[in-house]
Amino acid sequence: VLPKTLIWNTRSVNTQLVFPRVINMQMEPNFFVIALMEPFQNARHIQRYRRKLYMEVAFSNINGKIWLFLCCRGWELVL
């Protein structure tokens, strides 16, 4: 069984109310994994966005173009 996942090429989390839309989508179905592609935001801000999404873990790739948020309640992640 796959966890509920949202994958979105946002093309910037700061424009056109994109991040509030992500928060609204997160609240209803309660995604376990959220991946944002090309957030056009410095990766040092990822923890602030993690807290707004009520997620437990956040990762970004080396160049900061992929952000991954995880909610670890109820399942185990093995890398």
Secondary structure, DSSP 4 states (H G I P E B T S, - for coil): -PPPEEEEE-S-SSSTTHHHHHHHHHHTT--SEEEEE---S-GGGHHHHHHHTT-SEEEE-TTS-EEEEE--TTS----
